[in-house]
Structures are given as C-alpha cells and as structure tokens.
Amino acid sequence: MLHPLYNPRTQPWSEHFAWNGTTLKGMTAIGRTTITVLRIKEPLRVRHREPLIALEVFPPDLSSETDE
C-alpha cells in the first residue's frame, strides 16, 4: 500500500511523529512512511543524536509550532 509523505507546510508535526529518546516514532502511516523513506532510524543517525541530548539541544522544542 502506498502512503503520502509528511508535508510540513500543511500538516502538524506532532500529529505524525513523537520522539522517544534518540528514536523518532511514526504515529500515523504518513509518519512511518516518512521515517522509512528518509532513513531517520539508521543507527548512525540515532548515535549522532545522543550527544545532542546530553547538551540538551535535542529534541527540538516544537511547542511553539503554529498551525497556519
């Protein structure tokens, strides 16, 4: 089955994704498909997030996200 990719211009991020430590979780078929296509869960990418978490600059603060 084909699913569209996430479109940040028209879709709220928090509807489709959630961070679980260094791993991004797809909350919808759109989120899961986007994660797979962009290879966001590749081990090297996950390891690169660990020092960012230690520096408290990751994950990004999306609380100011606006729905336009």
PQR file of N, CA, C, O and H, with PARSE charges and radii, in Angstrom:
ATOM      1  N   MET A   1       0.844  -1.183   0.000 -0.4000 1.5000
ATOM      2  CA  MET A   1       0.000   0.000   0.000 -0.0000 2.0000
ATOM      3  C   MET A   1       0.888   1.244   0.000  0.5500 1.7000
ATOM      4  O   MET A   1       1.893   1.295   0.708 -0.5500 1.4000
ATOM      5  N   LEU A   2       0.520   2.218  -0.776 -0.4000 1.5000
ATOM      6  CA  LEU A   2       1.250   3.481  -0.842 -0.0000 2.0000
ATOM      7  C   LEU A   2       0.661   4.498   0.127  0.5500 1.7000
ATOM      8  O   LEU A   2      -0.555   4.573   0.306 -0.5500 1.4000
ATOM      9  H   LEU A   2      -0.297   2.176  -1.351  0.4000 1.0000
ATOM     10  N   HIS A   3       1.546   5.285   0.752 -0.4000 1.5000
ATOM     11  CA  HIS A   3       1.126   6.349   1.659 -0.0000 2.0000
ATOM     12  C   HIS A   3       1.865   7.621   1.272  0.5500 1.7000
ATOM     13  O   HIS A   3       3.012   7.555   0.830 -0.5500 1.4000
ATOM     14  H   HIS A   3       2.533   5.224   0.606  0.4000 1.0000
ATOM     15  N   PRO A   4       1.240   8.759   1.426 -0.5600 1.5000
ATOM     16  CA  PRO A   4       1.944  10.018   1.143  0.2800 2.0000
ATOM     17  C   PRO A   4       2.995  10.290   2.210  0.5500 1.7000
ATOM     18  O   PRO A   4       2.956   9.717   3.299 -0.5500 1.4000
ATOM     19  N   LEU A   5       3.925  11.166   1.884 -0.4000 1.5000
ATOM     20  CA  LEU A   5       4.918  11.611   2.852 -0.0000 2.0000
ATOM     21  C   LEU A   5       4.372  12.804   3.632  0.5500 1.7000
ATOM     22  O   LEU A   5       3.446  13.486   3.192 -0.5500 1.4000
ATOM     23  H   LEU A   5       3.956  11.632   0.999  0.4000 1.0000
ATOM     24  N   TYR A   6       4.959  13.033   4.781 -0.4000 1.5000
ATOM     25  CA  TYR A   6       4.608  14.175   5.621 -0.0000 2.0000
ATOM     26  C   TYR A   6       4.916  15.472   4.883  0.5500 1.7000
ATOM     27  O   TYR A   6       5.970  15.613   4.265 -0.5500 1.4000
ATOM     28  H   TYR A   6       5.711  12.479   5.139  0.4000 1.0000
ATOM     29  N   ASN A   7       3.989  16.409   4.956 -0.4000 1.5000
ATOM     30  CA  ASN A   7       4.167  17.725   4.345 -0.0000 2.0000
ATOM     31  C   ASN A   7       4.154  18.770   5.458  0.5500 1.7000
ATOM     32  O   ASN A   7       3.091  19.074   5.999 -0.5500 1.4000
ATOM     33  H   ASN A   7       3.132  16.295   5.458  0.4000 1.0000
ATOM     34  N   PRO A   8       5.320  19.327   5.810 -0.5600 1.5000
ATOM     35  CA  PRO A   8       5.374  20.283   6.918  0.2800 2.0000
ATOM     36  C   PRO A   8       4.626  21.578   6.652  0.5500 1.7000
ATOM     37  O   PRO A   8       4.332  22.321   7.588 -0.5500 1.4000
ATOM     38  N   ARG A   9       4.315  21.859   5.414 -0.4000 1.5000
ATOM     39  CA  ARG A   9       3.572  23.087   5.102 -0.0000 2.0000
ATOM     40  C   ARG A   9       2.086  22.970   5.418  0.5500 1.7000
ATOM     41  O   ARG A   9       1.412  23.972   5.658 -0.5500 1.4000
ATOM     42  H   ARG A   9       4.553  21.255   4.653  0.4000 1.0000
ATOM     43  N   THR A  10       1.583  21.743   5.415 -0.4000 1.5000
ATOM     44  CA  THR A  10       0.136  21.578   5.588 -0.0000 2.0000
ATOM     45  C   THR A  10      -0.259  20.669   6.746  0.5500 1.7000
ATOM     46  O   THR A  10      -1.439  20.585   7.088 -0.5500 1.4000
ATOM     47  H   THR A  10       2.130  20.929   5.220  0.4000 1.0000
ATOM     48  N   GLN A  11       0.714  19.984   7.355 -0.4000 1.5000
ATOM     49  CA  GLN A  11       0.374  19.013   8.401 -0.0000 2.0000
ATOM     50  C   GLN A  11       1.131  19.312   9.689  0.5500 1.7000
ATOM     51  O   GLN A  11       2.316  19.642   9.640 -0.5500 1.4000
ATOM     52  H   GLN A  11       1.672  20.052   7.077  0.4000 1.0000
ATOM     53  N   PRO A  12       0.473  19.204  10.837 -0.5600 1.5000
ATOM     54  CA  PRO A  12       1.172  19.424  12.109  0.2800 2.0000
ATOM     55  C   PRO A  12       2.121  18.254  12.419  0.5500 1.7000
ATOM     56  O   PRO A  12       1.734  17.088  12.331 -0.5500 1.4000
ATOM     57  N   TRP A  13       3.349  18.581  12.778 -0.4000 1.5000
ATOM     58  CA  TRP A  13       4.378  17.582  13.062 -0.0000 2.0000
ATOM     59  C   TRP A  13       3.932  16.622  14.153  0.5500 1.7000
ATOM     60  O   TRP A  13       4.076  15.408  14.016 -0.5500 1.4000
ATOM     61  H   TRP A  13       3.663  19.527  12.849  0.4000 1.0000
ATOM     62  N   SER A  14       3.390  17.168  15.234 -0.4000 1.5000
ATOM     63  CA  SER A  14       3.047  16.348  16.404 -0.0000 2.0000
ATOM     64  C   SER A  14       1.917  15.354  16.135  0.5500 1.7000
ATOM     65  O   SER A  14       1.708  14.426  16.917 -0.5500 1.4000
ATOM     66  H   SER A  14       3.273  18.154  15.345  0.4000 1.0000
ATOM     67  N   GLU A  15       1.208  15.537  15.064 -0.4000 1.5000
ATOM     68  CA  GLU A  15       0.158  14.584  14.699 -0.0000 2.0000
ATOM     69  C   GLU A  15       0.758  13.306  14.116  0.5500 1.7000
ATOM     70  O   GLU A  15       0.145  12.241  14.192 -0.5500 1.4000
ATOM     71  H   GLU A  15       1.378  16.291  14.428  0.4000 1.0000
ATOM     72  N   HIS A  16       1.940  13.406  13.543 -0.4000 1.5000
ATOM     73  CA  HIS A  16       2.530  12.286  12.815 -0.0000 2.0000
ATOM     74  C   HIS A  16       3.774  11.683  13.462  0.5500 1.7000
ATOM     75  O   HIS A  16       4.157  10.559  13.136 -0.5500 1.4000
ATOM     76  H   HIS A  16       2.438  14.271  13.481  0.4000 1.0000
ATOM     77  N   PHE A  17       4.417  12.428  14.390 -0.4000 1.5000
ATOM     78  CA  PHE A  17       5.682  11.978  14.958 -0.0000 2.0000
ATOM     79  C   PHE A  17       5.749  12.239  16.457  0.5500 1.7000
ATOM     80  O   PHE A  17       5.070  13.119  16.985 -0.5500 1.4000
ATOM     81  H   PHE A  17       4.105  13.341  14.655  0.4000 1.0000
ATOM     82  N   ALA A  18       6.595  11.443  17.134 -0.4000 1.5000
ATOM     83  CA  ALA A  18       6.905  11.667  18.552 -0.0000 2.0000
ATOM     84  C   ALA A  18       8.317  11.144  18.797  0.5500 1.7000
ATOM     85  O   ALA A  18       8.685  10.082  18.294 -0.5500 1.4000
ATOM     86  H   ALA A  18       7.147  10.728  16.705  0.4000 1.0000
ATOM     87  N   TRP A  19       9.103  11.885  19.565 -0.4000 1.5000
ATOM     88  CA  TRP A  19      10.439  11.431  19.922 -0.0000 2.0000
ATOM     89  C   TRP A  19      10.370  10.505  21.116  0.5500 1.7000
ATOM     90  O   TRP A  19       9.624  10.752  22.064 -0.5500 1.4000
ATOM     91  H   TRP A  19       8.804  12.747  19.974  0.4000 1.0000
ATOM     92  N   ASN A  20      11.151   9.437  21.066 -0.4000 1.5000
ATOM     93  CA  ASN A  20      11.341   8.520  22.186 -0.0000 2.0000
ATOM     94  C   ASN A  20      12.847   8.420  22.375  0.5500 1.7000
ATOM     95  O   ASN A  20      13.491   7.520  21.835 -0.5500 1.4000
ATOM     96  H   ASN A  20      11.757   9.236  20.295  0.4000 1.0000
ATOM     97  N   GLY A  21      13.402   9.345  23.140 -0.4000 1.5000
ATOM     98  CA  GLY A  21      14.859   9.425  23.273 -0.0000 2.0000
ATOM     99  C   GLY A  21      15.465   9.833  21.942  0.5500 1.7000
ATOM    100  O   GLY A  21      15.148  10.893  21.403 -0.5500 1.4000
ATOM    101  H   GLY A  21      12.879  10.076  23.578  0.4000 1.0000
ATOM    102  N   THR A  22      16.347   8.979  21.412 -0.4000 1.5000
ATOM    103  CA  THR A  22      17.013   9.280  20.145 -0.0000 2.0000
ATOM    104  C   THR A  22      16.250   8.749  18.931  0.5500 1.7000
ATOM    105  O   THR A  22      16.678   8.938  17.792 -0.5500 1.4000
ATOM    106  H   THR A  22      16.605   8.117  21.850  0.4000 1.0000
ATOM    107  N   THR A  23      15.135   8.093  19.175 -0.4000 1.5000
ATOM    108  CA  THR A  23      14.393   7.454  18.095 -0.0000 2.0000
ATOM    109  C   THR A  23      13.094   8.190  17.805  0.5500 1.7000
ATOM    110  O   THR A  23      12.344   8.534  18.719 -0.5500 1.4000
ATOM    111  H   THR A  23      14.788   7.939  20.100  0.4000 1.0000
ATOM    112  N   LEU A  24      12.842   8.422  16.548 -0.4000 1.5000
ATOM    113  CA  LEU A  24      11.604   9.063  16.129 -0.0000 2.0000
ATOM    114  C   LEU A  24      10.558   7.995  15.852  0.5500 1.7000
ATOM    115  O   LEU A  24      10.818   7.033  15.129 -0.5500 1.4000
ATOM    116  H   LEU A  24      13.451   8.143  15.806  0.4000 1.0000
ATOM    117  N   LYS A  25       9.377   8.167  16.427 -0.4000 1.5000
ATOM    118  CA  LYS A  25       8.292   7.213  16.255 -0.0000 2.0000
ATOM    119  C   LYS A  25       7.251   7.804  15.309  0.5500 1.7000
ATOM    120  O   LYS A  25       6.850   8.959  15.458 -0.5500 1.4000
ATOM    121  H   LYS A  25       9.166   8.949  17.014  0.4000 1.0000
ATOM    122  N   GLY A  26       6.825   7.015  14.350 -0.4000 1.5000
ATOM    123  CA  GLY A  26       5.756   7.426  13.454 -0.0000 2.0000
ATOM    124  C   GLY A  26       4.408   7.109  14.080  0.5500 1.7000
ATOM    125  O   GLY A  26       4.122   5.951  14.385 -0.5500 1.4000
ATOM    126  H   GLY A  26       7.150   6.077  14.229  0.4000 1.0000
ATOM    127  N   MET A  27       3.585   8.118  14.273 -0.4000 1.5000
ATOM    128  CA  MET A  27       2.285   7.934  14.925 -0.0000 2.0000
ATOM    129  C   MET A  27       1.181   7.589  13.922  0.5500 1.7000
ATOM    130  O   MET A  27       0.112   7.116  14.306 -0.5500 1.4000
ATOM    131  H   MET A  27       3.817   9.059  14.026  0.4000 1.0000
ATOM    132  N   THR A  28       1.444   7.826  12.658 -0.4000 1.5000
ATOM    133  CA  THR A  28       0.468   7.569  11.601 -0.0000 2.0000
ATOM    134  C   THR A  28       1.190   6.883  10.449  0.5500 1.7000
ATOM    135  O   THR A  28       2.417   6.787  10.437 -0.5500 1.4000
ATOM    136  H   THR A  28       2.312   8.210  12.346  0.4000 1.0000
ATOM    137  N   ALA A  29       0.413   6.408   9.482 -0.4000 1.5000
ATOM    138  CA  ALA A  29       1.019   5.800   8.294 -0.0000 2.0000
ATOM    139  C   ALA A  29       1.901   6.819   7.567  0.5500 1.7000
ATOM    140  O   ALA A  29       2.956   6.458   7.043 -0.5500 1.4000
ATOM    141  H   ALA A  29      -0.584   6.486   9.492  0.4000 1.0000
ATOM    142  N   ILE A  30       1.488   8.060   7.530 -0.4000 1.5000
ATOM    143  CA  ILE A  30       2.290   9.118   6.903 -0.0000 2.0000
ATOM    144  C   ILE A  30       3.616   9.279   7.644  0.5500 1.7000
ATOM    145  O   ILE A  30       4.671   9.375   7.016 -0.5500 1.4000
ATOM    146  H   ILE A  30       0.631   8.353   7.955  0.4000 1.0000
ATOM    147  N   GLY A  31       3.568   9.308   8.960 -0.4000 1.5000
ATOM    148  CA  GLY A  31       4.784   9.439   9.758 -0.0000 2.0000
ATOM    149  C   GLY A  31       5.717   8.251   9.576  0.5500 1.7000
ATOM    150  O   GLY A  31       6.919   8.432   9.384 -0.5500 1.4000
ATOM    151  H   GLY A  31       2.711   9.230   9.470  0.4000 1.0000
ATOM    152  N   ARG A  32       5.180   7.043   9.632 -0.4000 1.5000
ATOM    153  CA  ARG A  32       6.000   5.839   9.477 -0.0000 2.0000
ATOM    154  C   ARG A  32       6.634   5.770   8.085  0.5500 1.7000
ATOM    155  O   ARG A  32       7.802   5.405   7.947 -0.5500 1.4000
ATOM    156  H   ARG A  32       4.203   6.895   9.788  0.4000 1.0000
ATOM    157  N   THR A  33       5.865   6.119   7.069 -0.4000 1.5000
ATOM    158  CA  THR A  33       6.398   6.113   5.705 -0.0000 2.0000
ATOM    159  C   THR A  33       7.513   7.139   5.550  0.5500 1.7000
ATOM    160  O   THR A  33       8.543   6.848   4.941 -0.5500 1.4000
ATOM    161  H   THR A  33       4.917   6.416   7.182  0.4000 1.0000
ATOM    162  N   THR A  34       7.318   8.324   6.090 -0.4000 1.5000
ATOM    163  CA  THR A  34       8.329   9.377   6.003 -0.0000 2.0000
ATOM    164  C   THR A  34       9.612   8.950   6.705  0.5500 1.7000
ATOM    165  O   THR A  34      10.704   9.159   6.177 -0.5500 1.4000
ATOM    166  H   THR A  34       6.482   8.559   6.585  0.4000 1.0000
ATOM    167  N   ILE A  35       9.495   8.359   7.878 -0.4000 1.5000
ATOM    168  CA  ILE A  35      10.661   7.886   8.626 -0.0000 2.0000
ATOM    169  C   ILE A  35      11.423   6.841   7.819  0.5500 1.7000
ATOM    170  O   ILE A  35      12.653   6.865   7.773 -0.5500 1.4000
ATOM    171  H   ILE A  35       8.608   8.189   8.307  0.4000 1.0000
ATOM    172  N   THR A  36      10.704   5.938   7.193 -0.4000 1.5000
ATOM    173  CA  THR A  36      11.345   4.896   6.394 -0.0000 2.0000
ATOM    174  C   THR A  36      12.042   5.474   5.170  0.5500 1.7000
ATOM    175  O   THR A  36      13.198   5.145   4.905 -0.5500 1.4000
ATOM    176  H   THR A  36       9.705   5.919   7.231  0.4000 1.0000
ATOM    177  N   VAL A  37      11.359   6.325   4.424 -0.4000 1.5000
ATOM    178  CA  VAL A  37      11.920   6.891   3.203 -0.0000 2.0000
ATOM    179  C   VAL A  37      13.149   7.751   3.508  0.5500 1.7000
ATOM    180  O   VAL A  37      14.131   7.708   2.767 -0.5500 1.4000
ATOM    181  H   VAL A  37      10.419   6.593   4.638  0.4000 1.0000
ATOM    182  N   LEU A  38      13.102   8.524   4.583 -0.4000 1.5000
ATOM    183  CA  LEU A  38      14.219   9.407   4.935 -0.0000 2.0000
ATOM    184  C   LEU A  38      15.304   8.711   5.764  0.5500 1.7000
ATOM    185  O   LEU A  38      16.331   9.312   6.078 -0.5500 1.4000
ATOM    186  H   LEU A  38      12.305   8.560   5.185  0.4000 1.0000
ATOM    187  N   ARG A  39      15.069   7.439   6.116 -0.4000 1.5000
ATOM    188  CA  ARG A  39      16.041   6.630   6.873 -0.0000 2.0000
ATOM    189  C   ARG A  39      16.418   7.280   8.203  0.5500 1.7000
ATOM    190  O   ARG A  39      17.588   7.299   8.587 -0.5500 1.4000
ATOM    191  H   ARG A  39      14.234   6.951   5.860  0.4000 1.0000
ATOM    192  N   ILE A  40      15.443   7.798   8.882 -0.4000 1.5000
ATOM    193  CA  ILE A  40      15.675   8.530  10.120 -0.0000 2.0000
ATOM    194  C   ILE A  40      16.117   7.619  11.261  0.5500 1.7000
ATOM    195  O   ILE A  40      16.746   8.086  12.211 -0.5500 1.4000
ATOM    196  H   ILE A  40      14.493   7.783   8.571  0.4000 1.0000
ATOM    197  N   LYS A  41      15.799   6.329  11.185 -0.4000 1.5000
ATOM    198  CA  LYS A  41      16.170   5.404  12.260 -0.0000 2.0000
ATOM    199  C   LYS A  41      17.486   4.668  12.004  0.5500 1.7000
ATOM    200  O   LYS A  41      17.800   3.718  12.721 -0.5500 1.4000
ATOM    201  H   LYS A  41      15.289   5.949  10.414  0.4000 1.0000
ATOM    202  N   GLU A  42      18.251   5.077  11.015 -0.4000 1.5000
ATOM    203  CA  GLU A  42      19.541   4.423  10.772 -0.0000 2.0000
ATOM    204  C   GLU A  42      20.426   4.583  12.002  0.5500 1.7000
ATOM    205  O   GLU A  42      20.448   5.650  12.616 -0.5500 1.4000
ATOM    206  H   GLU A  42      17.996   5.849  10.433  0.4000 1.0000
ATOM    207  N   PRO A  43      21.160   3.526  12.368 -0.5600 1.5000
ATOM    208  CA  PRO A  43      21.958   3.556  13.608  0.2800 2.0000
ATOM    209  C   PRO A  43      22.908   4.750  13.719  0.5500 1.7000
ATOM    210  O   PRO A  43      23.038   5.321  14.802 -0.5500 1.4000
ATOM    211  N   LEU A  44      23.563   5.135  12.648 -0.4000 1.5000
ATOM    212  CA  LEU A  44      24.483   6.270  12.722 -0.0000 2.0000
ATOM    213  C   LEU A  44      23.739   7.557  13.059  0.5500 1.7000
ATOM    214  O   LEU A  44      24.228   8.365  13.848 -0.5500 1.4000
ATOM    215  H   LEU A  44      23.457   4.671  11.768  0.4000 1.0000
ATOM    216  N   ARG A  45      22.580   7.752  12.479 -0.4000 1.5000
ATOM    217  CA  ARG A  45      21.789   8.953  12.783 -0.0000 2.0000
ATOM    218  C   ARG A  45      21.326   8.952  14.233  0.5500 1.7000
ATOM    219  O   ARG A  45      21.334   9.991  14.892 -0.5500 1.4000
ATOM    220  H   ARG A  45      22.182   7.096  11.838  0.4000 1.0000
ATOM    221  N   VAL A  46      20.921   7.782  14.732 -0.4000 1.5000
ATOM    222  CA  VAL A  46      20.483   7.673  16.130 -0.0000 2.0000
ATOM    223  C   VAL A  46      21.650   7.994  17.063  0.5500 1.7000
ATOM    224  O   VAL A  46      21.478   8.718  18.044 -0.5500 1.4000
ATOM    225  H   VAL A  46      20.915   6.937  14.197  0.4000 1.0000
ATOM    226  N   ARG A  47      22.843   7.458  16.761 -0.4000 1.5000
ATOM    227  CA  ARG A  47      24.032   7.734  17.602 -0.0000 2.0000
ATOM    228  C   ARG A  47      24.411   9.206  17.582  0.5500 1.7000
ATOM    229  O   ARG A  47      24.885   9.730  18.590 -0.5500 1.4000
ATOM    230  H   ARG A  47      22.983   6.870  15.964  0.4000 1.0000
ATOM    231  N   HIS A  48      24.214   9.879  16.471 -0.4000 1.5000
ATOM    232  CA  HIS A  48      24.543  11.312  16.396 -0.0000 2.0000
ATOM    233  C   HIS A  48      23.640  12.149  17.294  0.5500 1.7000
ATOM    234  O   HIS A  48      24.011  13.257  17.682 -0.5500 1.4000
ATOM    235  H   HIS A  48      23.828   9.454  15.652  0.4000 1.0000
ATOM    236  N   ARG A  49      22.484  11.644  17.622 -0.4000 1.5000
ATOM    237  CA  ARG A  49      21.559  12.397  18.477 -0.0000 2.0000
ATOM    238  C   ARG A  49      21.933  12.318  19.954  0.5500 1.7000
ATOM    239  O   ARG A  49      21.551  13.194  20.729 -0.5500 1.4000
ATOM    240  H   ARG A  49      22.182  10.744  17.307  0.4000 1.0000
ATOM    241  N   GLU A  50      22.671  11.286  20.357 -0.4000 1.5000
ATOM    242  CA  GLU A  50      22.995  11.090  21.772 -0.0000 2.0000
ATOM    243  C   GLU A  50      23.737  12.281  22.384  0.5500 1.7000
ATOM    244  O   GLU A  50      23.325  12.751  23.444 -0.5500 1.4000
ATOM    245  H   GLU A  50      22.981  10.574  19.727  0.4000 1.0000
ATOM    246  N   PRO A  51      24.817  12.795  21.767 -0.5600 1.5000
ATOM    247  CA  PRO A  51      25.470  13.962  22.383  0.2800 2.0000
ATOM    248  C   PRO A  51      24.595  15.209  22.376  0.5500 1.7000
ATOM    249  O   PRO A  51      24.731  16.064  23.251 -0.5500 1.4000
ATOM    250  N   LEU A  52      23.707  15.321  21.407 -0.4000 1.5000
ATOM    251  CA  LEU A  52      22.804  16.471  21.373 -0.0000 2.0000
ATOM    252  C   LEU A  52      21.829  16.429  22.543  0.5500 1.7000
ATOM    253  O   LEU A  52      21.478  17.464  23.111 -0.5500 1.4000
ATOM    254  H   LEU A  52      23.596  14.627  20.696  0.4000 1.0000
ATOM    255  N   ILE A  53      21.396  15.223  22.897 -0.4000 1.5000
ATOM    256  CA  ILE A  53      20.535  15.080  24.068 -0.0000 2.0000
ATOM    257  C   ILE A  53      21.310  15.460  25.330  0.5500 1.7000
ATOM    258  O   ILE A  53      20.778  16.131  26.213 -0.5500 1.4000
ATOM    259  H   ILE A  53      21.681  14.383  22.436  0.4000 1.0000
ATOM    260  N   ALA A  54      22.569  15.025  25.408 -0.4000 1.5000
ATOM    261  CA  ALA A  54      23.408  15.361  26.569 -0.0000 2.0000
ATOM    262  C   ALA A  54      23.601  16.868  26.694  0.5500 1.7000
ATOM    263  O   ALA A  54      23.697  17.392  27.803 -0.5500 1.4000
ATOM    264  H   ALA A  54      23.001  14.479  24.690  0.4000 1.0000
ATOM    265  N   LEU A  55      23.657  17.561  25.567 -0.4000 1.5000
ATOM    266  CA  LEU A  55      23.796  19.023  25.582 -0.0000 2.0000
ATOM    267  C   LEU A  55      22.457  19.739  25.757  0.5500 1.7000
ATOM    268  O   LEU A  55      22.407  20.968  25.825 -0.5500 1.4000
ATOM    269  H   LEU A  55      23.579  17.135  24.666  0.4000 1.0000
ATOM    270  N   GLU A  56      21.392  18.976  25.826 -0.4000 1.5000
ATOM    271  CA  GLU A  56      20.029  19.488  25.988 -0.0000 2.0000
ATOM    272  C   GLU A  56      19.600  20.397  24.841  0.5500 1.7000
ATOM    273  O   GLU A  56      18.871  21.366  25.052 -0.5500 1.4000
ATOM    274  H   GLU A  56      21.433  17.979  25.771  0.4000 1.0000
ATOM    275  N   VAL A  57      20.051  20.085  23.632 -0.4000 1.5000
ATOM    276  CA  VAL A  57      19.610  20.826  22.448 -0.0000 2.0000
ATOM    277  C   VAL A  57      18.762  19.946  21.528  0.5500 1.7000
ATOM    278  O   VAL A  57      18.381  20.353  20.430 -0.5500 1.4000
ATOM    279  H   VAL A  57      20.643  19.297  23.461  0.4000 1.0000
ATOM    280  N   PHE A  58      18.481  18.742  21.999 -0.4000 1.5000
ATOM    281  CA  PHE A  58      17.688  17.796  21.231 -0.0000 2.0000
ATOM    282  C   PHE A  58      16.814  17.001  22.180  0.5500 1.7000
ATOM    283  O   PHE A  58      17.274  16.667  23.272 -0.5500 1.4000
ATOM    284  H   PHE A  58      18.791  18.412  22.891  0.4000 1.0000
ATOM    285  N   PRO A  59      15.608  16.688  21.833 -0.5600 1.5000
ATOM    286  CA  PRO A  59      14.911  17.013  20.588  0.2800 2.0000
ATOM    287  C   PRO A  59      14.501  18.488  20.562  0.5500 1.7000
ATOM    288  O   PRO A  59      14.456  19.160  21.593 -0.5500 1.4000
ATOM    289  N   PRO A  60      14.207  18.964  19.366 -0.5600 1.5000
ATOM    290  CA  PRO A  60      13.820  20.378  19.244  0.2800 2.0000
ATOM    291  C   PRO A  60      12.523  20.656  19.987  0.5500 1.7000
ATOM    292  O   PRO A  60      11.662  19.787  20.126 -0.5500 1.4000
ATOM    293  N   ASP A  61      12.409  21.874  20.454 -0.4000 1.5000
ATOM    294  CA  ASP A  61      11.183  22.307  21.137 -0.0000 2.0000
ATOM    295  C   ASP A  61      10.171  22.718  20.081  0.5500 1.7000
ATOM    296  O   ASP A  61      10.327  23.750  19.428 -0.5500 1.4000
ATOM    297  H   ASP A  61      13.108  22.580  20.342  0.4000 1.0000
ATOM    298  N   LEU A  62       9.138  21.909  19.917 -0.4000 1.5000
ATOM    299  CA  LEU A  62       8.121  22.193  18.913 -0.0000 2.0000
ATOM    300  C   LEU A  62       6.861  22.777  19.536  0.5500 1.7000
ATOM    301  O   LEU A  62       5.820  22.864  18.884 -0.5500 1.4000
ATOM    302  H   LEU A  62       9.011  21.071  20.447  0.4000 1.0000
ATOM    303  N   SER A  63       6.959  23.176  20.801 -0.4000 1.5000
ATOM    304  CA  SER A  63       5.765  23.696  21.471 -0.0000 2.0000
ATOM    305  C   SER A  63       5.289  25.012  20.861  0.5500 1.7000
ATOM    306  O   SER A  63       4.128  25.386  21.025 -0.5500 1.4000
ATOM    307  H   SER A  63       7.804  23.106  21.331  0.4000 1.0000
ATOM    308  N   SER A  64       6.168  25.710  20.167 -0.4000 1.5000
ATOM    309  CA  SER A  64       5.761  26.972  19.546 -0.0000 2.0000
ATOM    310  C   SER A  64       5.278  26.768  18.115  0.5500 1.7000
ATOM    311  O   SER A  64       5.042  27.732  17.388 -0.5500 1.4000
ATOM    312  H   SER A  64       7.112  25.406  20.034  0.4000 1.0000
ATOM    313  N   GLU A  65       5.131  25.493  17.713 -0.4000 1.5000
ATOM    314  CA  GLU A  65       4.656  25.203  16.359 -0.0000 2.0000
ATOM    315  C   GLU A  65       3.284  25.822  16.153  0.5500 1.7000
ATOM    316  O   GLU A  65       2.405  25.729  17.009 -0.5500 1.4000
ATOM    317  H   GLU A  65       5.323  24.710  18.304  0.4000 1.0000
ATOM    318  N   THR A  66       3.123  26.444  15.019 -0.4000 1.5000
ATOM    319  CA  THR A  66       1.834  27.067  14.714 -0.0000 2.0000
ATOM    320  C   THR A  66       1.190  26.350  13.549  0.5500 1.7000
ATOM    321  O   THR A  66       1.868  25.918  12.617 -0.5500 1.4000
ATOM    322  H   THR A  66       3.837  26.519  14.323  0.4000 1.0000
ATOM    323  N   ASP A  67      -0.089  26.229  13.608 -0.4000 1.5000
ATOM    324  CA  ASP A  67      -0.851  25.657  12.503 -0.0000 2.0000
ATOM    325  C   ASP A  67      -1.369  26.805  11.656  0.5500 1.7000
ATOM    326  O   ASP A  67      -2.235  27.571  12.079 -0.5500 1.4000
ATOM    327  H   ASP A  67      -0.640  26.579  14.366  0.4000 1.0000
ATOM    328  N   GLU A  68      -0.827  26.911  10.461 -0.4000 1.5000
ATOM    329  CA  GLU A  68      -1.248  28.017   9.593 -0.0000 2.0000
ATOM    330  C   GLU A  68      -2.200  27.530   8.536  0.5500 1.7000
ATOM    331  O   GLU A  68      -2.662  28.319   7.711 -0.5500 1.4000
ATOM    332  H   GLU A  68      -0.123  26.290  10.117  0.4000 1.0000
TER
END
